[in-house]
Amino acid sequence: MTEKYEDANTIISDLESQMALVNLIKRGEYAAGIAALSGDVLKSALAAGVPYAMAEEMAGDFWKAEMLADTVAGLLRNVELEEDDE
């Protein structure tokens, strides 16, 4: 009986590790996409005649807002999962 319990814990632990890795990869892909869009914000602002310093700040603000939103969403998901476990 104890061996089965240990096997189940090992399987669950492995699944958790795999899910965490998949989540990390998805977040990395999201960050890369946001980086590309931030570059587009910079290019568009410059093309519209916005001074470089301001365009750079606009792109940075976009990056920060999107990454913060992703982080907050991740934290909320974790809280919801913890509440479901209880």
N, C-alpha and C positions, 0 to 999 in steps of 0.2 A: 504494500500500500504506500509506503514512504517513497519508494522508487518512482511510482506513478506520479506522485505529488511533485517530486523533484523534476521529473520529465516535463510535466505541465508547466512548472515555473520556468524551465529552460526555454520551452517553446514560446511562452508568453514574453519572456525577456527578449528573445530573438526577434519576435514580431514587433515589439516596441522599438527595438533598435532599427529595424528595417523601415518602419513608419517614420521615425525621426529623420533618417537619412533621406527618404523621399520628400519629406516636408522641407528639409534644408535645401535640397536640389530645386524644388519649386520656388522657394524664396529667393534663391540665387538667380533663377531665370527671371523672376519678377523684377529683381533689382537691376538686372542687365537691361530689361525692357524699359524700366523707368529711367535709367541712365541714357538710353538712346532718345527717349522722349525729352529728357532735359536738354540734350544737345539740340533737338529740334526747336525747343523753346528759345534757346540762345540764338540759333540761326535765324529764326523767324523774327525775333525782336531786332536783331542787327539789320536784317533786310528791311524792316519797317522804319529804320532810322533811330532806334533807341541807342543811346550811348552804351559802349561796351560794359562799363562797370554796372550799369543798371540792368542790362540784359543778363549779365552773369549772375547778378543777385536774383533776378526773376527765375532763372533756371535753377539756382540753388534752392530758392523757396519752394519751387515745384517738387524738386527731389526730396526735400525734407518733409513736406506735407504728405507726399505719397508713401514714403518709407515709414513715417510715423503712423499713418493710417494702417499700413500692413502690420506693423508691430502691435498696435492696439487690437486689431482684429485677431491676431495670433494669441494675444493674452486673453481676450474674451473667450476664444475657443477653448483654451486651456482651463479657464474657470468653469465653463459649461461642462467640460468633460469631467472635471473633478466633482462637480455637483451631481452629475449623473452616476458617478461611482458610489456616492453615499447612499 
